[in-house]
Amino acid sequence: MVALSYIGPVEDPHRFKRSRTVAAYLGLTPRRFQSGETDRAGAISRAGDPAMRTLLYEAACVVLRRCSRPSPLQEWGRALIERLGSKRAMVAVARKLAVILHHMWRDGTPFQWGARAAIA
């Protein structure tokens, strides 16, 4: 469901030069507050399609809470839960899913459950 819904907001995978920029387009990256010497990251920007953001967040919840089959993405997300807390880790995994989906769509690579995601 998430992969099919992902096609609508992104439209053409080649319009993004890097896969990381899709996460910013969907509003899953932190806002920057900069003034003089102050530079801090805030909450996510919430730019883009809110329905797609919700679907990615729900997919991240499933990956971290419901999947019994281990994966590198799940291990990474669980380590983030220990450090950052549950909600921030879910958003980080949702961002990672958006980047992975774009990379797979652009390159035409098939999904491999146990493969390590080398995408930032």
Biopython code that builds the backbone (N, CA, C, O; Angstrom):
import numpy as np
from Bio.PDB.StructureBuilder import StructureBuilder

atoms = [
    (1, "MET", "N", (0.821, -1.190, 0.000)),
    (1, "MET", "CA", (0.000, 0.000, 0.000)),
    (1, "MET", "C", (0.873, 1.265, 0.000)),
    (1, "MET", "O", (0.604, 2.223, -0.724)),
    (2, "VAL", "N", (1.916, 1.241, 0.825)),
    (2, "VAL", "CA", (2.800, 2.402, 0.929)),
    (2, "VAL", "C", (3.541, 2.634, -0.381)),
    (2, "VAL", "O", (3.658, 3.771, -0.838)),
    (3, "ALA", "N", (4.037, 1.570, -0.982)),
    (3, "ALA", "CA", (4.792, 1.712, -2.233)),
    (3, "ALA", "C", (3.916, 2.254, -3.354)),
    (3, "ALA", "O", (4.366, 3.076, -4.152)),
    (4, "LEU", "N", (2.674, 1.802, -3.420)),
    (4, "LEU", "CA", (1.761, 2.316, -4.454)),
    (4, "LEU", "C", (1.399, 3.776, -4.200)),
    (4, "LEU", "O", (1.306, 4.562, -5.142)),
    (5, "SER", "N", (1.196, 4.142, -2.951)),
    (5, "SER", "CA", (0.867, 5.526, -2.615)),
    (5, "SER", "C", (2.065, 6.452, -2.790)),
    (5, "SER", "O", (1.897, 7.659, -2.969)),
    (6, "TYR", "N", (3.252, 5.902, -2.741)),
    (6, "TYR", "CA", (4.493, 6.678, -2.871)),
    (6, "TYR", "C", (4.645, 7.255, -4.284)),
    (6, "TYR", "O", (5.248, 8.312, -4.468)),
    (7, "ILE", "N", (4.102, 6.561, -5.260)),
    (7, "ILE", "CA", (4.238, 6.980, -6.660)),
    (7, "ILE", "C", (3.555, 8.318, -6.918)),
    (7, "ILE", "O", (4.062, 9.127, -7.694)),
    (8, "GLY", "N", (2.418, 8.561, -6.284)),
    (8, "GLY", "CA", (1.656, 9.790, -6.518)),
    (8, "GLY", "C", (2.402, 11.069, -6.181)),
    (8, "GLY", "O", (2.583, 11.909, -7.063)),
    (9, "PRO", "N", (2.842, 11.254, -4.943)),
    (9, "PRO", "CA", (3.528, 12.504, -4.593)),
    (9, "PRO", "C", (4.881, 12.680, -5.290)),
    (9, "PRO", "O", (5.262, 13.802, -5.623)),
    (10, "VAL", "N", (5.603, 11.588, -5.511)),
    (10, "VAL", "CA", (6.944, 11.699, -6.092)),
    (10, "VAL", "C", (6.881, 11.872, -7.602)),
    (10, "VAL", "O", (7.714, 12.579, -8.169)),
    (11, "GLU", "N", (5.923, 11.250, -8.261)),
    (11, "GLU", "CA", (5.675, 11.324, -9.698)),
    (11, "GLU", "C", (6.803, 10.748, -10.535)),
    (11, "GLU", "O", (6.656, 9.659, -11.091)),
    (12, "ASP", "N", (7.915, 11.441, -10.641)),
    (12, "ASP", "CA", (9.028, 10.993, -11.470)),
    (12, "ASP", "C", (10.271, 10.857, -10.592)),
    (12, "ASP", "O", (10.714, 11.850, -10.016)),
    (13, "PRO", "N", (10.844, 9.667, -10.473)),
    (13, "PRO", "CA", (11.995, 9.503, -9.583)),
    (13, "PRO", "C", (13.250, 10.225, -10.070)),
    (13, "PRO", "O", (14.160, 10.476, -9.280)),
    (14, "HIS", "N", (13.310, 10.555, -11.329)),
    (14, "HIS", "CA", (14.511, 11.187, -11.873)),
    (14, "HIS", "C", (14.532, 12.700, -11.683)),
    (14, "HIS", "O", (15.525, 13.349, -12.013)),
    (15, "ARG", "N", (13.460, 13.264, -11.159)),
    (15, "ARG", "CA", (13.479, 14.708, -10.925)),
    (15, "ARG", "C", (14.247, 15.071, -9.659)),
    (15, "ARG", "O", (14.569, 16.239, -9.440)),
    (16, "PHE", "N", (14.543, 14.073, -8.825)),
    (16, "PHE", "CA", (15.367, 14.285, -7.638)),
    (16, "PHE", "C", (16.772, 13.787, -7.935)),
    (16, "PHE", "O", (16.963, 12.642, -8.343)),
    (17, "LYS", "N", (17.745, 14.651, -7.727)),
    (17, "LYS", "CA", (19.120, 14.293, -8.040)),
    (17, "LYS", "C", (19.641, 13.217, -7.085)),
    (17, "LYS", "O", (20.362, 12.305, -7.492)),
    (18, "ARG", "N", (19.262, 13.339, -5.805)),
    (18, "ARG", "CA", (19.695, 12.382, -4.795)),
    (18, "ARG", "C", (18.464, 11.842, -4.067)),
    (18, "ARG", "O", (17.448, 12.527, -3.948)),
    (19, "SER", "N", (18.568, 10.627, -3.593)),
    (19, "SER", "CA", (17.445, 10.004, -2.888)),
    (19, "SER", "C", (17.134, 10.710, -1.576)),
    (19, "SER", "O", (15.986, 10.710, -1.133)),
    (20, "ARG", "N", (18.134, 11.306, -0.951)),
    (20, "ARG", "CA", (17.929, 12.004, 0.315)),
    (20, "ARG", "C", (16.989, 13.192, 0.189)),
    (20, "ARG", "O", (16.303, 13.536, 1.152)),
    (21, "THR", "N", (16.943, 13.819, -0.966)),
    (21, "THR", "CA", (16.099, 15.004, -1.125)),
    (21, "THR", "C", (14.612, 14.662, -1.139)),
    (21, "THR", "O", (13.780, 15.547, -0.941)),
    (22, "VAL", "N", (14.266, 13.406, -1.368)),
    (22, "VAL", "CA", (12.866, 12.998, -1.333)),
    (22, "VAL", "C", (12.324, 13.119, 0.090)),
    (22, "VAL", "O", (11.173, 13.509, 0.283)),
    (23, "ALA", "N", (13.138, 12.791, 1.076)),
    (23, "ALA", "CA", (12.704, 12.899, 2.469)),
    (23, "ALA", "C", (12.405, 14.356, 2.832)),
    (23, "ALA", "O", (11.456, 14.630, 3.567)),
    (24, "ALA", "N", (13.197, 15.273, 2.329)),
    (24, "ALA", "CA", (12.925, 16.693, 2.571)),
    (24, "ALA", "C", (11.670, 17.128, 1.827)),
    (24, "ALA", "O", (10.890, 17.925, 2.347)),
    (25, "TYR", "N", (11.468, 16.620, 0.634)),
    (25, "TYR", "CA", (10.276, 16.944, -0.154)),
    (25, "TYR", "C", (9.004, 16.477, 0.553)),
    (25, "TYR", "O", (7.970, 17.141, 0.477)),
    (26, "LEU", "N", (9.080, 15.352, 1.230)),
    (26, "LEU", "CA", (7.927, 14.819, 1.947)),
    (26, "LEU", "C", (7.788, 15.380, 3.360)),
    (26, "LEU", "O", (6.817, 15.075, 4.051)),
    (27, "GLY", "N", (8.742, 16.192, 3.793)),
    (27, "GLY", "CA", (8.647, 16.829, 5.104)),
    (27, "GLY", "C", (9.130, 15.974, 6.248)),
    (27, "GLY", "O", (8.668, 16.149, 7.375)),
    (28, "LEU", "N", (10.039, 15.059, 6.000)),
    (28, "LEU", "CA", (10.542, 14.168, 7.043)),
    (28, "LEU", "C", (11.925, 14.538, 7.545)),
    (28, "LEU", "O", (12.568, 13.737, 8.223)),
    (29, "THR", "N", (12.392, 15.728, 7.228)),
    (29, "THR", "CA", (13.688, 16.185, 7.728)),
    (29, "THR", "C", (13.472, 17.324, 8.714)),
    (29, "THR", "O", (12.461, 18.022, 8.629)),
    (30, "PRO", "N", (14.400, 17.529, 9.652)),
    (30, "PRO", "CA", (14.210, 18.581, 10.649)),
    (30, "PRO", "C", (14.367, 19.980, 10.055)),
    (30, "PRO", "O", (15.159, 20.208, 9.140)),
    (31, "ARG", "N", (13.589, 20.901, 10.604)),
    (31, "ARG", "CA", (13.730, 22.308, 10.216)),
    (31, "ARG", "C", (14.978, 22.870, 10.864)),
    (31, "ARG", "O", (15.344, 22.473, 11.971)),
    (32, "ARG", "N", (15.623, 23.781, 10.185)),
    (32, "ARG", "CA", (16.832, 24.411, 10.712)),
    (32, "ARG", "C", (16.499, 25.812, 11.192)),
    (32, "ARG", "O", (15.814, 26.566, 10.501)),
    (33, "PHE", "N", (16.978, 26.157, 12.364)),
    (33, "PHE", "CA", (16.841, 27.503, 12.903)),
    (33, "PHE", "C", (18.243, 28.062, 13.046)),
    (33, "PHE", "O", (19.020, 27.608, 13.886)),
    (34, "GLN", "N", (18.565, 29.057, 12.215)),
    (34, "GLN", "CA", (19.903, 29.633, 12.212)),
    (34, "GLN", "C", (19.811, 31.145, 12.337)),
    (34, "GLN", "O", (19.037, 31.804, 11.643)),
    (35, "SER", "N", (20.627, 31.677, 13.245)),
    (35, "SER", "CA", (20.725, 33.115, 13.413)),
    (35, "SER", "C", (22.039, 33.412, 14.101)),
    (35, "SER", "O", (22.263, 32.995, 15.237)),
    (36, "GLY", "N", (22.895, 34.123, 13.423)),
    (36, "GLY", "CA", (24.203, 34.439, 14.008)),
    (36, "GLY", "C", (24.974, 33.171, 14.305)),
    (36, "GLY", "O", (25.286, 32.398, 13.399)),
    (37, "GLU", "N", (25.279, 32.959, 15.568)),
    (37, "GLU", "CA", (26.026, 31.774, 15.963)),
    (37, "GLU", "C", (25.110, 30.617, 16.356)),
    (37, "GLU", "O", (25.591, 29.514, 16.616)),
    (38, "THR", "N", (23.816, 30.851, 16.401)),
    (38, "THR", "CA", (22.859, 29.824, 16.772)),
    (38, "THR", "C", (22.512, 28.964, 15.565)),
    (38, "THR", "O", (22.175, 29.478, 14.498)),
    (39, "ASP", "N", (22.595, 27.666, 15.742)),
    (39, "ASP", "CA", (22.226, 26.718, 14.700)),
    (39, "ASP", "C", (21.647, 25.488, 15.379)),
    (39, "ASP", "O", (22.386, 24.702, 15.972)),
    (40, "ARG", "N", (20.330, 25.313, 15.299)),
    (40, "ARG", "CA", (19.719, 24.151, 15.922)),
    (40, "ARG", "C", (18.690, 23.537, 14.987)),
    (40, "ARG", "O", (18.125, 24.200, 14.118)),
    (41, "ALA", "N", (18.470, 22.260, 15.195)),
    (41, "ALA", "CA", (17.479, 21.534, 14.413)),
    (41, "ALA", "C", (16.190, 21.455, 15.227)),
    (41, "ALA", "O", (16.218, 21.176, 16.426)),
    (42, "GLY", "N", (15.087, 21.696, 14.578)),
    (42, "GLY", "CA", (13.793, 21.646, 15.246)),
    (42, "GLY", "C", (13.043, 20.375, 14.895)),
    (42, "GLY", "O", (13.642, 19.340, 14.601)),
    (43, "ALA", "N", (11.728, 20.471, 14.932)),
    (43, "ALA", "CA", (10.870, 19.342, 14.567)),
    (43, "ALA", "C", (10.879, 19.175, 13.046)),
    (43, "ALA", "O", (11.461, 19.994, 12.335)),
    (44, "ILE", "N", (10.240, 18.126, 12.551)),
    (44, "ILE", "CA", (10.208, 17.913, 11.106)),
    (44, "ILE", "C", (9.451, 19.062, 10.434)),
    (44, "ILE", "O", (8.588, 19.693, 11.045)),
    (45, "SER", "N", (9.781, 19.315, 9.193)),
    (45, "SER", "CA", (9.239, 20.482, 8.494)),
    (45, "SER", "C", (7.774, 20.317, 8.100)),
    (45, "SER", "O", (7.070, 21.315, 7.945)),
    (46, "ARG", "N", (7.301, 19.097, 7.935)),
    (46, "ARG", "CA", (5.924, 18.798, 7.533)),
    (46, "ARG", "C", (5.545, 19.412, 6.181)),
    (46, "ARG", "O", (4.376, 19.705, 5.932)),
    (47, "ALA", "N", (6.523, 19.600, 5.329)),
    (47, "ALA", "CA", (6.252, 20.049, 3.960)),
    (47, "ALA", "C", (5.790, 18.833, 3.162)),
    (47, "ALA", "O", (6.084, 17.698, 3.537)),
    (48, "GLY", "N", (5.093, 19.055, 2.101)),
    (48, "GLY", "CA", (4.698, 17.949, 1.244)),
    (48, "GLY", "C", (3.385, 17.300, 1.641)),
    (48, "GLY", "O", (2.569, 17.890, 2.349)),
    (49, "ASP", "N", (3.200, 16.096, 1.182)),
    (49, "ASP", "CA", (1.941, 15.372, 1.318)),
    (49, "ASP", "C", (1.786, 14.760, 2.714)),
    (49, "ASP", "O", (2.551, 13.865, 3.074)),
    (50, "PRO", "N", (0.810, 15.226, 3.510)),
    (50, "PRO", "CA", (0.637, 14.678, 4.856)),
    (50, "PRO", "C", (0.166, 13.213, 4.859)),
    (50, "PRO", "O", (0.509, 12.459, 5.770)),
    (51, "ALA", "N", (-0.608, 12.812, 3.862)),
    (51, "ALA", "CA", (-1.064, 11.421, 3.801)),
    (51, "ALA", "C", (0.117, 10.477, 3.568)),
    (51, "ALA", "O", (0.174, 9.400, 4.161)),
    (52, "MET", "N", (1.054, 10.871, 2.716)),
    (52, "MET", "CA", (2.225, 10.036, 2.453)),
    (52, "MET", "C", (3.106, 9.943, 3.691)),
    (52, "MET", "O", (3.640, 8.880, 4.004)),
    (53, "ARG", "N", (3.252, 11.057, 4.388)),
    (53, "ARG", "CA", (4.029, 11.073, 5.625)),
    (53, "ARG", "C", (3.405, 10.125, 6.653)),
    (53, "ARG", "O", (4.120, 9.402, 7.347)),
    (54, "THR", "N", (2.088, 10.127, 6.749)),
    (54, "THR", "CA", (1.383, 9.244, 7.675)),
    (54, "THR", "C", (1.589, 7.781, 7.294)),
    (54, "THR", "O", (1.840, 6.945, 8.163)),
    (55, "LEU", "N", (1.487, 7.467, 6.018)),
    (55, "LEU", "CA", (1.694, 6.089, 5.567)),
    (55, "LEU", "C", (3.112, 5.600, 5.860)),
    (55, "LEU", "O", (3.304, 4.461, 6.287)),
    (56, "LEU", "N", (4.099, 6.461, 5.631)),
    (56, "LEU", "CA", (5.479, 6.082, 5.922)),
    (56, "LEU", "C", (5.699, 5.886, 7.414)),
    (56, "LEU", "O", (6.431, 4.984, 7.820)),
    (57, "TYR", "N", (5.069, 6.730, 8.236)),
    (57, "TYR", "CA", (5.173, 6.588, 9.686)),
    (57, "TYR", "C", (4.543, 5.274, 10.135)),
    (57, "TYR", "O", (5.104, 4.573, 10.977)),
    (58, "GLU", "N", (3.386, 4.939, 9.581)),
    (58, "GLU", "CA", (2.728, 3.679, 9.927)),
    (58, "GLU", "C", (3.567, 2.487, 9.482)),
    (58, "GLU", "O", (3.640, 1.483, 10.191)),
    (59, "ALA", "N", (4.196, 2.586, 8.325)),
    (59, "ALA", "CA", (5.074, 1.505, 7.857)),
    (59, "ALA", "C", (6.276, 1.354, 8.791)),
    (59, "ALA", "O", (6.724, 0.238, 9.055)),
    (60, "ALA", "N", (6.792, 2.470, 9.288)),
    (60, "ALA", "CA", (7.904, 2.415, 10.236)),
    (60, "ALA", "C", (7.465, 1.751, 11.543)),
    (60, "ALA", "O", (8.225, 0.994, 12.146)),
    (61, "CYS", "N", (6.244, 2.037, 11.970)),
    (61, "CYS", "CA", (5.706, 1.387, 13.175)),
    (61, "CYS", "C", (5.629, -0.119, 12.986)),
    (61, "CYS", "O", (5.958, -0.879, 13.896)),
    (62, "VAL", "N", (5.201, -0.547, 11.824)),
    (62, "VAL", "CA", (5.101, -1.988, 11.536)),
    (62, "VAL", "C", (6.481, -2.623, 11.525)),
    (62, "VAL", "O", (6.671, -3.708, 12.074)),
    (63, "VAL", "N", (7.444, -1.956, 10.906)),
    (63, "VAL", "CA", (8.801, -2.504, 10.842)),
    (63, "VAL", "C", (9.386, -2.653, 12.241)),
    (63, "VAL", "O", (10.029, -3.659, 12.540)),
    (64, "LEU", "N", (9.169, -1.665, 13.093)),
    (64, "LEU", "CA", (9.790, -1.695, 14.416)),
    (64, "LEU", "C", (9.007, -2.478, 15.463)),
    (64, "LEU", "O", (9.598, -2.997, 16.409)),
    (65, "ARG", "N", (7.701, -2.573, 15.312)),
    (65, "ARG", "CA", (6.901, -3.195, 16.372)),
    (65, "ARG", "C", (6.282, -4.536, 16.000)),
    (65, "ARG", "O", (6.127, -5.390, 16.873)),
    (66, "ARG", "N", (5.926, -4.750, 14.753)),
    (66, "ARG", "CA", (5.151, -5.930, 14.380)),
    (66, "ARG", "C", (5.963, -7.019, 13.688)),
    (66, "ARG", "O", (5.623, -8.196, 13.804)),
    (67, "CYS", "N", (7.010, -6.665, 12.984)),
    (67, "CYS", "CA", (7.780, -7.665, 12.227)),
    (67, "CYS", "C", (8.578, -8.553, 13.173)),
    (67, "CYS", "O", (9.349, -8.066, 14.000)),
    (68, "SER", "N", (8.383, -9.855, 13.038)),
    (68, "SER", "CA", (9.148, -10.786, 13.865)),
    (68, "SER", "C", (10.450, -11.203, 13.174)),
    (68, "SER", "O", (11.378, -11.697, 13.814)),
    (69, "ARG", "N", (10.498, -10.997, 11.876)),
    (69, "ARG", "CA", (11.688, -11.340, 11.099)),
    (69, "ARG", "C", (12.689, -10.184, 11.191)),
    (69, "ARG", "O", (12.364, -9.067, 10.787)),
    (70, "PRO", "N", (13.886, -10.421, 11.709)),
    (70, "PRO", "CA", (14.845, -9.318, 11.882)),
    (70, "PRO", "C", (15.374, -8.788, 10.550)),
    (70, "PRO", "O", (15.509, -9.526, 9.574)),
    (71, "SER", "N", (15.668, -7.497, 10.541)),
    (71, "SER", "CA", (16.257, -6.849, 9.372)),
    (71, "SER", "C", (17.222, -5.771, 9.859)),
    (71, "SER", "O", (17.109, -5.307, 10.993)),
    (72, "PRO", "N", (18.164, -5.373, 9.014)),
    (72, "PRO", "CA", (19.084, -4.304, 9.410)),
    (72, "PRO", "C", (18.366, -2.991, 9.726)),
    (72, "PRO", "O", (18.776, -2.260, 10.628)),
    (73, "LEU", "N", (17.302, -2.695, 8.990)),
    (73, "LEU", "CA", (16.544, -1.468, 9.251)),
    (73, "LEU", "C", (15.885, -1.531, 10.623)),
    (73, "LEU", "O", (15.840, -0.531, 11.339)),
    (74, "GLN", "N", (15.382, -2.685, 10.984)),
    (74, "GLN", "CA", (14.751, -2.857, 12.293)),
    (74, "GLN", "C", (15.788, -2.722, 13.414)),
    (74, "GLN", "O", (15.509, -2.095, 14.435)),
    (75, "GLU", "N", (16.963, -3.295, 13.237)),
    (75, "GLU", "CA", (18.032, -3.176, 14.236)),
    (75, "GLU", "C", (18.441, -1.717, 14.410)),
    (75, "GLU", "O", (18.628, -1.247, 15.532)),
    (76, "TRP", "N", (18.577, -1.009, 13.299)),
    (76, "TRP", "CA", (18.955, 0.400, 13.342)),
    (76, "TRP", "C", (17.889, 1.216, 14.073)),
    (76, "TRP", "O", (18.214, 2.072, 14.896)),
    (77, "GLY", "N", (16.617, 0.950, 13.771)),
    (77, "GLY", "CA", (15.519, 1.661, 14.405)),
    (77, "GLY", "C", (15.422, 1.376, 15.892)),
    (77, "GLY", "O", (15.144, 2.283, 16.676)),
    (78, "ARG", "N", (15.643, 0.146, 16.290)),
    (78, "ARG", "CA", (15.591, -0.197, 17.714)),
    (78, "ARG", "C", (16.738, 0.447, 18.482)),
    (78, "ARG", "O", (16.566, 0.828, 19.639)),
    (79, "ALA", "N", (17.891, 0.573, 17.862)),
    (79, "ALA", "CA", (18.995, 1.292, 18.510)),
    (79, "ALA", "C", (18.637, 2.771, 18.680)),
    (79, "ALA", "O", (18.984, 3.386, 19.688)),
    (80, "LEU", "N", (17.945, 3.333, 17.694)),
    (80, "LEU", "CA", (17.500, 4.722, 17.811)),
    (80, "LEU", "C", (16.460, 4.897, 18.910)),
    (80, "LEU", "O", (16.447, 5.924, 19.589)),
    (81, "ILE", "N", (15.596, 3.917, 19.091)),
    (81, "ILE", "CA", (14.599, 3.995, 20.166)),
    (81, "ILE", "C", (15.294, 4.104, 21.517)),
    (81, "ILE", "O", (14.852, 4.859, 22.383)),
    (82, "GLU", "N", (16.362, 3.367, 21.701)),
    (82, "GLU", "CA", (17.109, 3.426, 22.961)),
    (82, "GLU", "C", (17.725, 4.802, 23.185)),
    (82, "GLU", "O", (17.756, 5.297, 24.312)),
    (83, "ARG", "N", (18.214, 5.416, 22.115)),
    (83, "ARG", "CA", (18.899, 6.711, 22.234)),
    (83, "ARG", "C", (17.958, 7.897, 22.229)),
    (83, "ARG", "O", (18.102, 8.804, 23.049)),
    (84, "LEU", "N", (16.980, 7.905, 21.301)),
    (84, "LEU", "CA", (16.175, 9.094, 21.055)),
    (84, "LEU", "C", (14.743, 9.021, 21.569)),
    (84, "LEU", "O", (14.111, 10.052, 21.799)),
    (85, "GLY", "N", (14.240, 7.829, 21.748)),
    (85, "GLY", "CA", (12.848, 7.665, 22.112)),
    (85, "GLY", "C", (12.062, 7.108, 20.936)),
    (85, "GLY", "O", (12.527, 7.104, 19.796)),
    (86, "SER", "N", (10.872, 6.643, 21.240)),
    (86, "SER", "CA", (10.077, 5.917, 20.257)),
    (86, "SER", "C", (9.620, 6.775, 19.082)),
    (86, "SER", "O", (9.786, 6.371, 17.931)),
    (87, "LYS", "N", (9.051, 7.944, 19.342)),
    (87, "LYS", "CA", (8.479, 8.746, 18.265)),
    (87, "LYS", "C", (9.538, 9.276, 17.307)),
    (87, "LYS", "O", (9.340, 9.253, 16.092)),
    (88, "ARG", "N", (10.641, 9.745, 17.832)),
    (88, "ARG", "CA", (11.713, 10.235, 16.954)),
    (88, "ARG", "C", (12.308, 9.108, 16.122)),
    (88, "ARG", "O", (12.650, 9.300, 14.956)),
    (89, "ALA", "N", (12.429, 7.943, 16.725)),
    (89, "ALA", "CA", (12.954, 6.792, 15.984)),
    (89, "ALA", "C", (12.000, 6.388, 14.869)),
    (89, "ALA", "O", (12.443, 6.009, 13.785)),
    (90, "MET", "N", (10.706, 6.463, 15.118)),
    (90, "MET", "CA", (9.720, 6.125, 14.080)),
    (90, "MET", "C", (9.837, 7.081, 12.893)),
    (90, "MET", "O", (9.781, 6.654, 11.740)),
    (91, "VAL", "N", (9.997, 8.367, 13.178)),
    (91, "VAL", "CA", (10.141, 9.348, 12.099)),
    (91, "VAL", "C", (11.442, 9.102, 11.334)),
    (91, "VAL", "O", (11.472, 9.226, 10.110)),
    (92, "ALA", "N", (12.508, 8.756, 12.044)),
    (92, "ALA", "CA", (13.785, 8.481, 11.375)),
    (92, "ALA", "C", (13.672, 7.252, 10.467)),
    (92, "ALA", "O", (14.212, 7.251, 9.360)),
    (93, "VAL", "N", (12.987, 6.227, 10.918)),
    (93, "VAL", "CA", (12.801, 5.028, 10.086)),
    (93, "VAL", "C", (11.882, 5.339, 8.908)),
    (93, "VAL", "O", (12.086, 4.813, 7.814)),
    (94, "ALA", "N", (10.877, 6.181, 9.115)),
    (94, "ALA", "CA", (9.999, 6.586, 8.012)),
    (94, "ALA", "C", (10.802, 7.341, 6.953)),
    (94, "ALA", "O", (10.610, 7.125, 5.757)),
    (95, "ARG", "N", (11.697, 8.222, 7.389)),
    (95, "ARG", "CA", (12.563, 8.945, 6.454)),
    (95, "ARG", "C", (13.447, 7.966, 5.679)),
    (95, "ARG", "O", (13.606, 8.089, 4.465)),
    (96, "LYS", "N", (14.014, 7.001, 6.389)),
    (96, "LYS", "CA", (14.874, 6.006, 5.749)),
    (96, "LYS", "C", (14.084, 5.176, 4.738)),
    (96, "LYS", "O", (14.599, 4.847, 3.670)),
    (97, "LEU", "N", (12.840, 4.838, 5.067)),
    (97, "LEU", "CA", (11.997, 4.096, 4.122)),
    (97, "LEU", "C", (11.735, 4.905, 2.858)),
    (97, "LEU", "O", (11.749, 4.358, 1.755)),
    (98, "ALA", "N", (11.494, 6.210, 3.014)),
    (98, "ALA", "CA", (11.266, 7.070, 1.842)),
    (98, "ALA", "C", (12.499, 7.089, 0.945)),
    (98, "ALA", "O", (12.383, 7.040, -0.280)),
    (99, "VAL", "N", (13.668, 7.159, 1.551)),
    (99, "VAL", "CA", (14.914, 7.193, 0.783)),
    (99, "VAL", "C", (15.142, 5.851, 0.081)),
    (99, "VAL", "O", (15.534, 5.816, -1.085)),
    (100, "ILE", "N", (14.896, 4.751, 0.792)),
    (100, "ILE", "CA", (15.089, 3.420, 0.205)),
    (100, "ILE", "C", (14.115, 3.190, -0.945)),
    (100, "ILE", "O", (14.501, 2.673, -1.993)),
    (101, "LEU", "N", (12.843, 3.576, -0.753)),
    (101, "LEU", "CA", (11.854, 3.418, -1.823)),
    (101, "LEU", "C", (12.255, 4.191, -3.076)),
    (101, "LEU", "O", (12.129, 3.685, -4.191)),
    (102, "HIS", "N", (12.735, 5.409, -2.891)),
    (102, "HIS", "CA", (13.152, 6.207, -4.054)),
    (102, "HIS", "C", (14.344, 5.567, -4.757)),
    (102, "HIS", "O", (14.383, 5.484, -5.985)),
    (103, "HIS", "N", (15.302, 5.121, -3.977)),
    (103, "HIS", "CA", (16.494, 4.513, -4.557)),
    (103, "HIS", "C", (16.129, 3.248, -5.348)),
    (103, "HIS", "O", (16.641, 3.026, -6.445)),
    (104, "MET", "N", (15.245, 2.430, -4.783)),
    (104, "MET", "CA", (14.821, 1.216, -5.477)),
    (104, "MET", "C", (14.056, 1.542, -6.753)),
    (104, "MET", "O", (14.251, 0.888, -7.778)),
    (105, "TRP", "N", (13.195, 2.538, -6.699)),
    (105, "TRP", "CA", (12.382, 2.919, -7.856)),
    (105, "TRP", "C", (13.246, 3.487, -8.966)),
    (105, "TRP", "O", (13.068, 3.149, -10.136)),
    (106, "ARG", "N", (14.194, 4.361, -8.594)),
    (106, "ARG", "CA", (15.040, 4.997, -9.600)),
    (106, "ARG", "C", (15.960, 3.993, -10.283)),
    (106, "ARG", "O", (16.115, 4.030, -11.503)),
    (107, "ASP", "N", (16.570, 3.101, -9.516)),
    (107, "ASP", "CA", (17.526, 2.151, -10.082)),
    (107, "ASP", "C", (16.887, 0.861, -10.573)),
    (107, "ASP", "O", (17.512, 0.102, -11.314)),
    (108, "GLY", "N", (15.648, 0.604, -10.165)),
    (108, "GLY", "CA", (14.980, -0.625, -10.561)),
    (108, "GLY", "C", (15.487, -1.844, -9.820)),
    (108, "GLY", "O", (15.317, -2.966, -10.297)),
    (109, "THR", "N", (16.106, -1.652, -8.663)),
    (109, "THR", "CA", (16.623, -2.773, -7.892)),
    (109, "THR", "C", (15.489, -3.452, -7.129)),
    (109, "THR", "O", (14.602, -2.768, -6.616)),
    (110, "PRO", "N", (15.498, -4.770, -7.043)),
    (110, "PRO", "CA", (14.448, -5.478, -6.298)),
    (110, "PRO", "C", (14.686, -5.377, -4.790)),
    (110, "PRO", "O", (15.804, -5.124, -4.340)),
    (111, "PHE", "N", (13.631, -5.577, -4.032)),
    (111, "PHE", "CA", (13.719, -5.538, -2.580)),
    (111, "PHE", "C", (14.372, -6.804, -2.071)),
    (111, "PHE", "O", (14.021, -7.905, -2.496)),
    (112, "GLN", "N", (15.342, -6.649, -1.143)),
    (112, "GLN", "CA", (15.994, -7.783, -0.495)),
    (112, "GLN", "C", (15.895, -7.570, 0.997)),
    (112, "GLN", "O", (16.438, -6.598, 1.522)),
    (113, "TRP", "N", (15.216, -8.458, 1.684)),
    (113, "TRP", "CA", (14.903, -8.282, 3.099)),
    (113, "TRP", "C", (16.150, -8.119, 3.962)),
    (113, "TRP", "O", (16.200, -7.219, 4.800)),
    (114, "GLY", "N", (17.130, -8.948, 3.780)),
    (114, "GLY", "CA", (18.294, -8.939, 4.665)),
    (114, "GLY", "C", (19.414, -8.028, 4.217)),
    (114, "GLY", "O", (20.449, -7.968, 4.881)),
    (115, "ALA", "N", (19.247, -7.308, 3.105)),
    (115, "ALA", "CA", (20.343, -6.475, 2.585)),
    (115, "ALA", "C", (20.533, -5.242, 3.446)),
    (115, "ALA", "O", (19.562, -4.625, 3.884)),
    (116, "ARG", "N", (21.755, -4.892, 3.681)),
    (116, "ARG", "CA", (22.075, -3.674, 4.437)),
    (116, "ARG", "C", (21.808, -2.477, 3.561)),
    (116, "ARG", "O", (22.222, -2.444, 2.402)),
    (117, "ALA", "N", (21.117, -1.487, 4.107)),
    (117, "ALA", "CA", (20.803, -0.258, 3.372)),
    (117, "ALA", "C", (22.006, 0.667, 3.450)),
    (117, "ALA", "O", (22.347, 1.156, 4.526)),
    (118, "ALA", "N", (22.646, 0.908, 2.323)),
    (118, "ALA", "CA", (23.814, 1.774, 2.274)),
    (118, "ALA", "C", (23.416, 3.204, 1.948)),
    (118, "ALA", "O", (24.263, 4.025, 1.595)),
    (119, "ILE", "N", (22.134, 3.500, 2.067)),
    (119, "ILE", "CA", (21.619, 4.817, 1.717)),
    (119, "ILE", "C", (21.487, 5.638, 2.979)),
    (119, "ILE", "O", (20.920, 5.177, 3.969)),
    (120, "ALA", "N", (22.003, 6.844, 2.951)),
    (120, "ALA", "CA", (21.895, 7.697, 4.152)),
    (120, "ALA", "C", (20.534, 8.207, 4.190)),
    (120, "ALA", "O", (20.179, 8.952, 5.103)),
]
sb = StructureBuilder()
sb.init_structure("model")
sb.init_model(0)
sb.init_chain("A")
sb.init_seg("    ")
for serial, (resi, resn, name, xyz) in enumerate(atoms, 1):
    if name == "N":
        sb.init_residue(resn, " ", resi, " ")
    sb.init_atom(name, np.array(xyz, "f"), 0.0, 1.0, " ", f" {name:<3s}", serial, name[0])
structure = sb.get_structure()
